[in-house]
Amino acid sequence: MAVLGGGTSGEHEVSLASAASVAEALRAAGAEVVELTVARDGGWRSATGGRLTPAQAVAALTRCDAAFPVLHGEHGEDGTAAGFLDLVGVPLVGSPVRAGALALDKERTKLVAASVGVATAPGVVIGDSGPVDPASWPFDLPVVVKPTTGGSSDGVSVVTRADELDRAVEHARAAGDAVLVEAFVRGREVDLALHRDRDGRLRAGAPLEVVVPDDGVFDRASKYDGSAVFEVPARLAPAEHDALLAASTTLYDALGCAGVARFDFFVTADGPVLNEVNTTPGLGARSQVPLMYEAVGTDRAALVGELVAAALAQAGRTCSAWGPFDPVPTSNVTAWPSSRDL
């Protein structure tokens, strides 16, 4: 099994943590793991840090049964890694090109969501050098300003005064090509993760609520410095849970996702409002997705095993590196059942 981490995006270090976690889980299951890193400059590195030519990297990949890319952000999660692996004939653990490309672009995600009846916040896109004219927007302050691409909350600001807009837009432009300005949604931030198993069944983790800091921003620092507070399972009414599950399932299929994807929502009095979709979510020690599946009886190692088994089944392959090991799912939970008791 190959595990790809690093990358040229601003999420390089986060990706390395995810890759290390995935490699550890695979080795614990008895798999032989080939770790490859994409350096910040785009070059290839081996597990020991030695430089590899592109030809050497491809040779290493094509000797593997499958590849598990955890290249977060642009030039990886956006379909780049999936397309590359498809071209060299290596089965992919995760979403294909279309899903990655659509989900990483928040503007396109909103268009897909609207087409299948999933609510999103009203928003406008500002180009590379377009003027910031809030008078033309169909909503009022406060607003959220963010790059249309990228992750880890890079470039995101909550703006409450008109004189803060220019600075927020420039901050977002530094993290992406175009800027998305959305109406501020007042609601609880609740996430749900889905993956499709080897038999084609969708399996959900427990809903997770992000306890948002007083400043109203779940920013990069709070995501990764250990200060973030998560409540798993989120306390949802039965109707709220069912609405989140229905919206997530609809989007998973509409975008063409595979592997595990995380759907981030705001739960409001009028129903769920989609924030974003992450087709290559973090799988490190502090990441949300492993916590969500642990709450339904699938630990990190079992989740990784399930994802690999599904990818190999889709490709019509078995994993020679595992020998007799068969990563059978440890839980038959398809949704969080206890939410109805909360």
Residue frames as qw, qx, qy, qz and C-alpha x, y, z in Angstrom:
[[0.000, 0.888, 0.460, 0.000, 0.00, 0.00, 0.00],
 [0.389, 0.276, -0.022, 0.879, 1.26, 3.45, -0.87],
 [0.207, -0.826, -0.437, 0.291, 0.47, 6.45, 1.33],
 [0.399, 0.472, 0.144, 0.773, 0.92, 9.94, -0.14],
 [0.323, -0.822, -0.360, 0.300, 1.32, 12.99, 2.09],
 [0.397, -0.303, 0.118, 0.858, 2.72, 16.50, 2.12],
 [0.330, 0.744, 0.528, 0.242, 1.91, 18.55, -0.94],
 [0.361, 0.230, 0.067, 0.901, 2.46, 22.10, -2.11],
 [0.267, -0.749, -0.369, -0.481, -0.59, 23.67, -0.46],
 [0.148, -0.610, 0.396, -0.671, -0.70, 25.51, 2.85],
 [0.849, -0.348, 0.146, -0.370, -1.90, 22.29, 4.45],
 [0.580, 0.473, -0.654, 0.107, 1.45, 20.50, 4.00],
 [0.019, -0.327, 0.794, -0.512, 2.06, 19.82, 7.70],
 [0.694, 0.003, 0.365, -0.620, -1.55, 18.76, 8.29],
 [0.845, 0.345, -0.304, -0.274, -1.24, 16.32, 5.40],
 [0.377, 0.433, -0.778, 0.256, 1.95, 14.83, 6.84],
 [0.350, -0.195, 0.691, -0.602, 0.14, 14.18, 10.13],
 [0.829, 0.190, 0.124, -0.512, -2.73, 12.47, 8.31],
 [0.718, 0.450, -0.524, -0.089, -0.33, 10.38, 6.24],
 [0.101, 0.391, -0.823, 0.400, 1.58, 9.24, 9.32],
 [0.576, -0.052, 0.540, -0.612, -1.69, 8.22, 11.00],
 [0.859, 0.322, -0.101, -0.384, -2.86, 6.25, 7.95],
 [0.542, 0.484, -0.681, 0.091, 0.52, 4.52, 7.57],
 [0.175, -0.312, 0.782, -0.510, 0.50, 3.56, 11.25],
 [0.745, 0.086, 0.356, -0.558, -2.98, 2.07, 10.95],
 [0.814, 0.424, -0.320, -0.234, -2.03, 0.08, 7.85],
 [0.336, 0.461, -0.781, 0.255, 1.12, -1.31, 9.44],
 [0.414, -0.203, 0.675, -0.576, -0.82, -2.28, 12.55],
 [0.845, 0.230, 0.174, -0.451, -3.11, -4.29, 10.27],
 [0.772, -0.146, 0.568, 0.246, -0.13, -6.10, 8.77],
 [0.634, 0.755, 0.154, 0.071, 0.19, -4.21, 5.49],
 [0.627, -0.109, 0.182, 0.750, 3.48, -3.37, 3.86],
 [0.113, 0.936, 0.262, -0.204, 3.47, 0.40, 3.44],
 [0.557, 0.213, 0.185, 0.781, 5.36, 2.57, 0.97],
 [0.107, -0.852, -0.297, 0.418, 5.37, 6.17, 2.17],
 [0.466, 0.346, 0.289, 0.761, 5.87, 8.89, -0.41],
 [0.136, -0.743, -0.307, 0.579, 5.93, 12.61, 0.29],
 [0.396, 0.713, 0.268, 0.513, 5.33, 15.50, -2.06],
 [0.449, -0.257, -0.233, 0.824, 7.65, 18.27, -0.86],
 [0.085, 0.772, 0.293, -0.558, 6.62, 21.91, -0.64],
 [0.060, 0.567, -0.443, -0.692, 8.46, 22.55, -3.91],
 [0.803, 0.363, -0.086, -0.465, 6.57, 19.74, -5.67],
 [0.356, 0.470, -0.807, -0.029, 9.45, 17.27, -5.64],
 [0.897, -0.220, -0.311, -0.222, 9.08, 13.67, -4.50],
 [0.100, -0.587, 0.713, -0.370, 10.65, 12.22, -1.34],
 [0.636, -0.082, -0.767, -0.021, 10.89, 8.70, 0.07],
 [0.672, -0.666, -0.316, -0.072, 10.05, 7.78, 3.66],
 [0.721, -0.330, -0.111, 0.599, 13.65, 8.49, 4.64],
 [0.028, -0.883, -0.030, 0.468, 13.58, 11.93, 3.00],
 [0.438, -0.213, 0.595, 0.639, 15.65, 10.95, -0.02],
 [0.384, 0.508, -0.161, -0.754, 14.85, 12.65, -3.30],
 [0.584, 0.234, 0.766, 0.130, 13.03, 10.67, -5.97],
 [0.076, 0.118, -0.492, -0.859, 12.63, 11.47, -9.63],
 [0.668, 0.143, 0.084, -0.726, 9.05, 11.43, -10.93],
 [0.704, 0.241, -0.619, -0.251, 9.88, 8.18, -12.75],
 [0.265, 0.139, -0.866, 0.399, 11.09, 6.60, -9.51],
 [0.374, 0.040, 0.493, -0.784, 7.95, 7.73, -7.68],
 [0.751, 0.204, -0.205, -0.594, 5.72, 6.25, -10.38],
 [0.569, 0.239, -0.787, 0.002, 7.71, 3.00, -10.29],
 [0.006, 0.070, -0.803, 0.592, 7.23, 2.77, -6.52],
 [0.542, 0.130, 0.260, -0.789, 3.49, 3.49, -6.83],
 [0.743, 0.249, -0.389, -0.485, 2.83, 0.96, -9.57],
 [0.392, 0.172, -0.886, 0.176, 4.33, -1.81, -7.45],
 [0.210, 0.015, 0.665, -0.717, 1.60, -1.20, -4.84],
 [0.087, 0.427, 0.898, 0.062, -1.88, -2.69, -4.69],
 [0.022, -0.865, -0.439, -0.240, -3.44, 0.75, -4.15],
 [0.328, 0.220, -0.229, 0.890, -2.60, 4.26, -3.01],
 [0.293, -0.769, -0.541, 0.173, -4.09, 6.22, -0.12],
 [0.317, 0.408, -0.006, 0.856, -3.52, 9.92, -0.88],
 [0.314, -0.786, -0.457, 0.273, -4.03, 12.38, 1.97],
 [0.363, 0.087, 0.135, 0.918, -2.82, 15.44, 0.09],
 [0.008, 0.750, 0.554, -0.362, -5.09, 18.12, 1.57],
 [0.047, 0.777, -0.002, -0.628, -5.96, 21.25, -0.38],
 [0.578, 0.745, -0.159, -0.291, -4.95, 22.37, -3.85],
 [0.404, 0.594, -0.691, -0.079, -2.70, 20.22, -6.06],
 [0.010, 0.137, -0.964, 0.230, -3.90, 17.09, -4.28],
 [0.265, 0.357, 0.771, -0.455, -7.42, 17.00, -2.86],
 [0.397, 0.552, 0.004, -0.733, -8.73, 19.00, -5.83],
 [0.884, 0.404, 0.164, -0.170, -8.57, 15.94, -8.08],
 [0.283, 0.779, -0.556, -0.069, -4.91, 16.31, -8.99],
 [0.288, -0.390, 0.866, -0.123, -3.81, 13.25, -7.01],
 [0.725, 0.244, 0.579, -0.281, -6.78, 11.19, -8.18],
 [0.667, 0.708, -0.084, -0.217, -6.13, 12.00, -11.82],
 [0.118, 0.697, -0.707, -0.012, -2.44, 11.21, -11.50],
 [0.450, -0.200, 0.851, -0.182, -3.11, 7.83, -9.88],
 [0.759, 0.445, 0.370, -0.299, -5.73, 7.00, -12.48],
 [0.521, 0.763, -0.334, -0.188, -3.29, 7.75, -15.29],
 [0.107, 0.551, -0.825, 0.072, -0.60, 5.45, -13.86],
 [0.715, -0.057, -0.630, -0.298, -3.14, 2.69, -13.16],
 [0.235, 0.043, -0.797, 0.555, -3.03, 2.61, -9.36],
 [0.359, -0.641, -0.647, -0.204, -6.37, 2.12, -7.51],
 [0.021, 0.445, -0.218, 0.868, -7.28, 5.11, -5.40],
 [0.310, -0.501, -0.729, 0.349, -8.54, 5.20, -1.83],
 [0.031, -0.478, -0.211, 0.852, -10.76, 8.27, -1.88],
 [0.474, 0.717, 0.332, -0.389, -12.81, 10.43, -4.20],
 [0.661, 0.331, 0.432, 0.517, -12.21, 10.61, -7.95],
 [0.316, 0.103, 0.156, 0.930, -11.27, 13.70, -9.94],
 [0.165, -0.585, -0.444, -0.659, -14.74, 15.17, -10.36],
 [0.564, -0.714, -0.414, 0.007, -15.71, 15.03, -6.70],
 [0.606, -0.372, -0.125, 0.692, -12.41, 16.46, -5.50],
 [0.246, 0.200, 0.252, 0.914, -12.46, 19.31, -8.00],
 [0.279, -0.642, -0.448, -0.556, -16.06, 20.29, -7.30],
 [0.623, -0.666, -0.392, 0.120, -15.85, 20.04, -3.52],
 [0.563, -0.262, -0.110, 0.776, -12.65, 22.04, -3.11],
 [0.053, 0.237, 0.238, 0.940, -14.16, 24.93, -5.09],
 [0.079, 0.358, 0.691, -0.623, -16.72, 26.39, -2.68],
 [0.386, 0.343, -0.113, -0.849, -18.51, 28.33, -5.42],
 [0.478, 0.120, -0.748, -0.444, -19.06, 25.15, -7.47],
 [0.145, -0.159, -0.921, 0.325, -20.08, 23.24, -4.37],
 [0.264, 0.347, 0.401, -0.806, -22.81, 25.82, -3.75],
 [0.485, 0.279, -0.407, -0.722, -24.07, 25.40, -7.32],
 [0.399, 0.000, -0.909, -0.124, -24.28, 21.61, -6.96],
 [0.020, -0.236, -0.781, 0.577, -25.96, 21.93, -3.57],
 [0.374, 0.321, 0.117, -0.862, -28.55, 24.33, -4.95],
 [0.483, 0.194, -0.631, -0.576, -29.31, 21.95, -7.83],
 [0.471, -0.145, -0.870, -0.004, -30.19, 19.13, -5.42],
 [0.478, -0.689, -0.340, -0.426, -32.09, 21.24, -2.89],
 [0.681, -0.377, -0.366, 0.511, -29.46, 21.61, -0.15],
 [0.055, -0.986, -0.131, -0.086, -29.42, 25.10, 1.34],
 [0.645, 0.023, -0.132, 0.752, -26.29, 27.26, 1.43],
 [0.158, -0.698, -0.231, 0.659, -25.70, 30.81, 2.62],
 [0.459, 0.871, 0.166, 0.048, -26.33, 33.59, 0.08],
 [0.595, -0.487, 0.279, 0.576, -22.98, 34.60, -1.41],
 [0.509, 0.855, -0.066, -0.075, -21.09, 36.49, -4.08],
 [0.843, -0.064, 0.164, 0.508, -17.70, 35.87, -5.65],
 [0.039, 0.954, -0.168, -0.247, -15.11, 38.63, -6.04],
 [0.859, 0.442, -0.080, 0.246, -12.46, 38.11, -8.71],
 [0.739, -0.016, -0.162, 0.654, -8.73, 38.78, -8.49],
 [0.264, -0.018, -0.078, 0.961, -9.04, 42.53, -8.71],
 [0.167, -0.635, -0.590, -0.470, -12.76, 43.25, -8.58],
 [0.124, -0.457, 0.251, -0.844, -14.07, 46.07, -6.42],
 [0.197, -0.286, -0.856, 0.382, -15.55, 45.39, -3.02],
 [0.268, -0.222, -0.158, -0.924, -19.04, 46.85, -3.27],
 [0.033, 0.197, 0.904, -0.377, -21.26, 45.64, -0.42],
 [0.406, 0.326, 0.176, -0.835, -24.10, 47.85, -1.64],
 [0.564, 0.269, -0.544, -0.560, -24.60, 45.44, -4.54],
 [0.154, 0.076, -0.976, 0.133, -24.82, 42.34, -2.34],
 [0.560, -0.392, -0.463, -0.564, -28.24, 40.77, -1.62],
 [0.719, -0.498, -0.449, 0.185, -27.45, 40.52, 2.10],
 [0.146, -0.920, 0.156, -0.329, -26.16, 42.72, 4.89],
 [0.275, 0.434, -0.718, 0.470, -23.27, 42.59, 7.34],
 [0.361, -0.630, 0.653, 0.217, -22.00, 40.59, 9.12],
 [0.834, 0.456, -0.242, -0.194, -20.44, 38.41, 6.42],
 [0.786, -0.351, 0.440, 0.256, -17.87, 35.64, 6.15],
 [0.443, 0.798, -0.354, -0.204, -15.02, 36.28, 3.70],
 [0.757, -0.287, 0.573, 0.127, -13.06, 33.26, 2.49],
 [0.097, 0.429, -0.707, -0.554, -11.06, 32.00, -0.51],
 [0.822, 0.171, -0.129, -0.527, -13.11, 29.86, -2.89],
 [0.863, 0.173, -0.468, 0.082, -10.48, 27.11, -2.66],
 [0.217, 0.438, -0.662, 0.568, -8.27, 25.77, 0.10],
 [0.713, -0.471, -0.508, -0.109, -8.94, 24.45, 3.56],
 [0.587, -0.218, -0.476, 0.617, -7.92, 24.58, 7.23],
 [0.122, -0.904, -0.367, 0.185, -9.79, 27.90, 7.48],
 [0.480, -0.177, 0.190, 0.838, -6.88, 29.68, 5.78],
 [0.068, 0.151, 0.330, 0.929, -7.85, 33.20, 4.73],
 [0.280, -0.619, -0.691, -0.249, -11.23, 33.16, 6.50],
 [0.080, 0.022, -0.360, 0.929, -12.57, 36.23, 8.33],
 [0.071, -0.717, -0.693, 0.038, -15.84, 37.27, 9.93],
 [0.185, 0.185, 0.067, 0.963, -16.53, 40.91, 9.04],
 [0.099, -0.666, -0.680, 0.291, -18.95, 43.03, 11.07],
 [0.020, 0.819, 0.083, -0.568, -18.04, 46.53, 9.78],
 [0.671, 0.731, 0.121, 0.042, -17.72, 47.87, 6.25],
 [0.100, 0.898, -0.427, 0.028, -14.28, 49.33, 6.95],
 [0.584, -0.418, 0.695, 0.025, -12.97, 45.79, 7.65],
 [0.864, 0.406, 0.254, -0.154, -13.92, 44.42, 4.23],
 [0.509, 0.778, -0.367, -0.006, -10.91, 45.44, 2.16],
 [0.152, -0.597, 0.768, -0.176, -8.47, 43.90, 4.62],
 [0.731, -0.022, 0.633, -0.254, -10.53, 40.68, 4.86],
 [0.805, 0.573, 0.060, -0.144, -10.71, 40.35, 1.07],
 [0.333, 0.756, -0.559, 0.074, -6.94, 40.80, 0.70],
 [0.434, -0.408, 0.764, -0.248, -6.41, 38.23, 3.46],
 [0.827, 0.225, 0.471, -0.207, -8.58, 35.77, 1.53],
 [0.658, 0.725, -0.181, -0.093, -6.91, 36.56, -1.80],
 [0.021, -0.699, 0.711, -0.076, -3.55, 35.66, -0.28],
 [0.493, -0.165, 0.836, -0.175, -4.90, 32.14, 0.29],
 [0.542, 0.379, 0.744, 0.094, -6.73, 31.62, -3.03],
 [0.265, 0.186, 0.483, 0.814, -7.44, 33.03, -6.48],
 [0.267, -0.507, -0.376, -0.728, -10.99, 34.21, -5.94],
 [0.041, -0.043, 0.640, -0.766, -12.90, 35.32, -2.87],
 [0.345, -0.491, -0.736, -0.313, -16.31, 34.18, -1.68],
 [0.143, -0.145, 0.403, -0.892, -18.35, 36.51, 0.53],
 [0.374, -0.377, -0.821, -0.211, -21.28, 34.86, 2.28],
 [0.474, -0.626, -0.025, -0.618, -24.00, 36.03, 4.61],
 [0.015, -0.318, 0.814, -0.485, -23.17, 35.12, 8.21],
 [0.670, -0.279, -0.589, -0.356, -25.28, 32.13, 9.26],
 [0.335, -0.445, 0.562, -0.611, -26.33, 31.94, 12.88],
 [0.932, -0.086, -0.189, -0.296, -26.48, 28.32, 13.89],
 [0.707, -0.502, 0.496, 0.046, -24.61, 25.46, 15.47],
 [0.400, 0.608, -0.635, -0.260, -21.71, 24.06, 13.44],
 [0.794, -0.134, 0.561, -0.190, -22.34, 20.32, 13.08],
 [0.281, 0.520, -0.711, -0.381, -20.42, 17.94, 10.80],
 [0.896, 0.034, 0.374, -0.235, -21.29, 14.50, 9.45],
 [0.006, 0.527, -0.775, -0.349, -18.98, 12.01, 7.74],
 [0.899, 0.238, 0.195, -0.312, -19.94, 9.31, 5.25],
 [0.005, 0.485, -0.797, -0.361, -18.12, 6.55, 3.47],
 [0.867, 0.192, -0.158, -0.431, -19.26, 3.78, 1.14],
 [0.602, -0.423, 0.677, -0.006, -18.13, 0.30, 2.15],
 [0.116, -0.271, 0.857, 0.423, -17.05, -2.60, -0.06],
 [0.224, 0.397, 0.889, 0.034, -20.67, -3.70, -0.48],
 [0.058, 0.436, 0.431, 0.788, -21.79, -0.27, -1.63],
 [0.373, -0.763, -0.528, 0.014, -23.52, 0.72, 1.61],
 [0.099, 0.695, -0.180, 0.689, -23.12, 4.20, 2.99],
 [0.648, -0.431, -0.516, 0.358, -21.92, 4.31, 6.58],
 [0.049, -0.846, 0.003, -0.531, -22.13, 7.39, 8.76],
 [0.409, 0.035, -0.605, 0.682, -20.13, 8.43, 11.77],
 [0.213, -0.705, -0.575, 0.357, -21.70, 10.18, 14.72],
 [0.174, 0.874, 0.157, 0.425, -22.54, 13.86, 14.15],
 [0.594, -0.217, -0.257, 0.731, -19.90, 16.15, 15.64],
 [0.017, -0.964, -0.236, -0.120, -20.53, 19.66, 16.90],
 [0.525, 0.259, -0.193, 0.788, -17.74, 22.22, 16.82],
 [0.321, -0.816, -0.374, 0.303, -18.03, 24.41, 19.89],
 [0.449, 0.670, 0.095, 0.584, -17.16, 27.69, 18.17],
 [0.440, -0.170, -0.337, 0.815, -14.95, 30.18, 20.07],
 [0.008, -0.729, -0.421, 0.539, -16.34, 33.50, 21.30],
 [0.003, 0.507, -0.311, -0.804, -14.95, 35.35, 18.24],
 [0.729, 0.466, 0.231, -0.446, -17.15, 33.19, 16.01],
 [0.570, 0.637, -0.487, -0.182, -14.31, 31.65, 13.95],
 [0.925, -0.214, 0.303, 0.088, -13.15, 28.04, 14.01],
 [0.322, 0.864, -0.365, -0.131, -9.73, 29.07, 12.69],
 [0.749, 0.394, -0.517, 0.129, -6.58, 27.21, 11.79],
 [0.047, 0.480, -0.680, 0.553, -4.98, 27.70, 15.20],
 [0.624, -0.195, 0.477, -0.588, -7.92, 26.28, 17.13],
 [0.909, 0.228, -0.206, -0.281, -8.17, 23.38, 14.68],
 [0.822, 0.308, -0.421, 0.228, -4.64, 22.16, 15.26],
 [0.120, 0.543, -0.568, 0.607, -3.33, 23.47, 18.59],
 [0.346, -0.176, -0.884, 0.261, -5.56, 21.22, 20.68],
 [0.116, 0.123, 0.411, -0.896, -7.86, 24.00, 21.88],
 [0.477, -0.096, -0.475, -0.733, -10.83, 23.05, 19.70],
 [0.401, -0.001, 0.751, -0.525, -13.79, 21.63, 21.59],
 [0.432, 0.004, -0.706, -0.561, -15.85, 18.92, 19.90],
 [0.585, -0.057, 0.573, -0.571, -19.04, 17.33, 21.16],
 [0.479, 0.190, -0.762, -0.392, -19.53, 13.80, 19.84],
 [0.233, 0.511, 0.667, 0.491, -22.31, 12.95, 19.33],
 [0.088, -0.163, -0.016, -0.983, -23.78, 16.37, 18.72],
 [0.197, 0.366, 0.761, -0.498, -27.06, 16.86, 20.56],
 [0.224, 0.029, -0.489, -0.843, -29.60, 16.86, 17.78],
 [0.664, 0.185, 0.397, -0.606, -33.32, 16.40, 17.67],
 [0.651, 0.150, 0.730, 0.145, -34.39, 13.41, 15.52],
 [0.523, 0.801, 0.291, -0.012, -35.59, 15.69, 12.73],
 [0.009, 0.911, -0.367, -0.189, -32.32, 17.65, 12.76],
 [0.476, -0.376, 0.763, 0.221, -30.27, 14.46, 12.51],
 [0.646, 0.406, 0.640, 0.088, -32.42, 13.06, 9.72],
 [0.374, 0.919, 0.068, -0.108, -32.10, 16.32, 7.76],
 [0.155, -0.781, 0.563, 0.221, -28.31, 16.32, 8.09],
 [0.565, -0.116, 0.799, 0.170, -28.08, 12.69, 7.03],
 [0.603, 0.630, 0.489, 0.002, -30.35, 13.24, 4.04],
 [0.241, 0.947, -0.149, -0.152, -28.44, 16.32, 2.87],
 [0.305, -0.631, 0.682, 0.210, -25.07, 14.60, 3.29],
 [0.636, 0.121, 0.752, 0.125, -26.19, 11.49, 1.42],
 [0.525, 0.797, 0.292, -0.061, -27.60, 13.57, -1.42],
 [0.104, 0.921, -0.343, -0.151, -24.38, 15.57, -1.74],
 [0.526, -0.396, 0.728, 0.188, -22.13, 12.49, -1.50],
 [0.635, 0.335, 0.673, 0.179, -23.88, 11.02, -4.53],
 [0.380, 0.904, 0.181, -0.075, -24.35, 14.30, -6.45],
 [0.054, -0.871, 0.451, 0.186, -20.67, 15.16, -6.21],
 [0.867, 0.343, -0.361, -0.015, -19.61, 11.60, -7.02],
 [0.268, -0.715, 0.590, -0.263, -17.68, 11.03, -3.80],
 [0.889, -0.002, -0.455, 0.049, -15.89, 7.82, -2.84],
 [0.469, 0.113, -0.573, 0.662, -13.93, 6.93, 0.27],
 [0.279, -0.639, -0.573, 0.431, -14.74, 9.12, 3.26],
 [0.126, 0.505, 0.173, 0.836, -16.08, 12.67, 2.95],
 [0.202, -0.431, -0.591, 0.651, -17.02, 15.17, 5.66],
 [0.012, -0.651, -0.470, -0.596, -20.00, 17.49, 5.29],
 [0.242, -0.195, -0.441, 0.842, -19.97, 20.64, 7.42],
 [0.136, -0.663, -0.583, -0.449, -23.29, 22.30, 8.22],
 [0.119, -0.135, 0.395, -0.901, -24.85, 25.04, 10.28],
 [0.175, -0.465, -0.868, -0.008, -27.93, 23.75, 12.08],
 [0.119, -0.089, 0.073, -0.986, -30.50, 26.54, 12.11],
 [0.433, 0.266, 0.591, -0.626, -34.15, 26.91, 13.03],
 [0.645, 0.514, -0.097, -0.557, -34.95, 26.70, 9.30],
 [0.978, 0.192, 0.071, 0.031, -32.96, 23.52, 8.72],
 [0.724, -0.333, 0.283, 0.533, -29.35, 22.64, 7.83],
 [0.366, 0.912, -0.128, -0.131, -27.25, 25.09, 5.81],
 [0.915, 0.122, 0.018, 0.385, -24.20, 23.64, 4.08],
 [0.251, -0.873, 0.260, 0.327, -20.87, 25.27, 4.87],
 [0.309, 0.652, -0.635, -0.277, -18.47, 23.08, 2.86],
 [0.995, 0.030, 0.027, -0.088, -17.57, 19.56, 1.78],
 [0.143, -0.724, 0.670, 0.075, -14.19, 17.95, 2.45],
 [0.931, 0.236, -0.200, -0.195, -13.37, 14.94, 0.26],
 [0.707, 0.226, -0.521, 0.422, -9.94, 14.38, 1.85],
 [0.480, -0.818, 0.013, -0.315, -10.61, 15.07, 5.53],
 [0.032, 0.647, -0.683, 0.337, -7.88, 14.97, 8.12],
 [0.903, -0.172, -0.378, -0.111, -7.15, 11.58, 9.69],
 [0.346, 0.431, -0.594, 0.585, -4.62, 12.63, 12.31],
 [0.318, -0.188, -0.791, 0.488, -4.74, 12.33, 16.08],
 [0.089, 0.359, 0.411, -0.833, -6.89, 15.47, 16.55],
 [0.185, -0.020, -0.571, -0.800, -8.98, 15.11, 13.41],
 [0.573, 0.011, 0.245, -0.782, -12.76, 15.13, 13.44],
 [0.752, 0.161, -0.462, -0.441, -13.53, 12.15, 11.20],
 [0.462, 0.108, -0.852, 0.220, -11.81, 9.49, 13.34],
 [0.159, 0.002, 0.623, -0.766, -13.65, 10.81, 16.41],
 [0.632, 0.120, -0.052, -0.764, -16.95, 10.57, 14.56],
 [0.759, 0.132, -0.589, -0.245, -16.43, 6.93, 13.61],
 [0.243, 0.153, -0.828, 0.481, -14.99, 5.92, 16.97],
 [0.393, -0.024, 0.418, -0.819, -18.31, 7.02, 18.47],
 [0.841, 0.143, -0.065, -0.518, -20.11, 4.35, 16.41],
 [0.883, -0.246, 0.400, -0.020, -17.62, 1.58, 17.17],
 [0.825, 0.469, 0.048, 0.311, -15.18, 1.92, 14.25],
 [0.490, -0.721, 0.143, 0.469, -11.74, 2.93, 15.46],
 [0.171, 0.805, -0.353, -0.445, -9.13, 4.65, 13.29],
 [0.195, -0.329, 0.877, 0.291, -7.45, 1.41, 12.17],
 [0.425, 0.377, 0.821, -0.051, -10.78, -0.21, 11.28],
 [0.367, 0.820, 0.174, -0.404, -11.87, 2.89, 9.35],
 [0.073, 0.672, -0.597, -0.432, -8.66, 2.92, 7.32],
 [0.292, -0.066, 0.943, 0.147, -9.12, -0.81, 6.66],
 [0.456, 0.591, 0.618, -0.244, -12.70, -0.27, 5.50],
 [0.299, 0.830, -0.117, -0.456, -11.65, 2.49, 3.12],
 [0.035, -0.493, 0.794, 0.354, -8.91, 0.34, 1.58],
 [0.384, 0.165, 0.908, -0.013, -11.20, -2.67, 1.28],
 [0.458, 0.716, 0.396, -0.347, -13.81, -0.59, -0.54],
 [0.219, 0.777, -0.388, -0.446, -11.25, 0.84, -2.97],
 [0.142, -0.311, 0.908, 0.241, -9.84, -2.59, -3.76],
 [0.445, 0.381, 0.795, -0.155, -13.32, -4.06, -4.22],
 [0.407, 0.795, 0.110, -0.435, -14.19, -1.23, -6.61],
 [0.202, 0.697, -0.595, -0.345, -11.02, -1.95, -8.60],
 [0.957, 0.133, -0.163, -0.199, -11.61, -5.73, -8.52],
 [0.478, 0.499, -0.635, 0.344, -8.37, -6.35, -6.64],
 [0.795, -0.555, -0.228, 0.089, -7.21, -7.96, -3.43],
 [0.084, -0.913, 0.368, -0.154, -4.39, -6.66, -1.27],
 [0.865, 0.193, -0.413, 0.211, -1.36, -8.95, -1.59],
 [0.195, 0.530, -0.512, 0.647, 0.56, -6.98, 1.03],
 [0.586, -0.425, 0.304, -0.619, -1.93, -7.99, 3.74],
 [0.139, 0.152, -0.977, 0.046, -1.67, -11.69, 3.15],
 [0.220, -0.395, -0.892, -0.018, -4.46, -13.37, 5.14],
 [0.003, -0.373, -0.436, 0.819, -5.63, -10.13, 6.73],
 [0.018, 0.534, 0.660, 0.527, -9.05, -9.02, 5.59],
 [0.020, -0.011, -0.319, 0.947, -10.13, -5.56, 6.79],
 [0.202, -0.536, -0.781, -0.248, -13.75, -6.47, 7.54],
 [0.213, -0.567, 0.024, -0.795, -15.86, -3.59, 8.87],
 [0.225, -0.047, -0.825, 0.516, -16.26, -3.86, 12.64],
 [0.230, 0.352, 0.506, -0.753, -19.59, -2.04, 12.80],
 [0.174, 0.439, 0.785, 0.401, -22.84, -2.33, 10.92],
 [0.005, 0.708, 0.379, -0.597, -23.93, 1.13, 11.98],
 [0.386, 0.465, 0.482, 0.634, -25.18, 3.15, 9.02],
 [0.093, -0.731, -0.092, -0.670, -26.32, 6.17, 11.04],
 [0.085, 0.235, -0.650, 0.718, -26.01, 7.47, 14.58],
 [0.406, -0.445, -0.761, -0.241, -28.84, 5.63, 16.37],
 [0.377, -0.468, -0.600, 0.528, -28.69, 7.26, 19.80],
 [0.037, 0.109, 0.072, 0.991, -29.41, 10.73, 18.47],
 [0.438, -0.462, -0.533, -0.557, -33.08, 9.88, 18.86],
 [0.628, -0.521, -0.532, 0.224, -32.54, 9.54, 22.60],
 [0.400, 0.007, -0.207, 0.893, -30.87, 12.92, 23.07]]
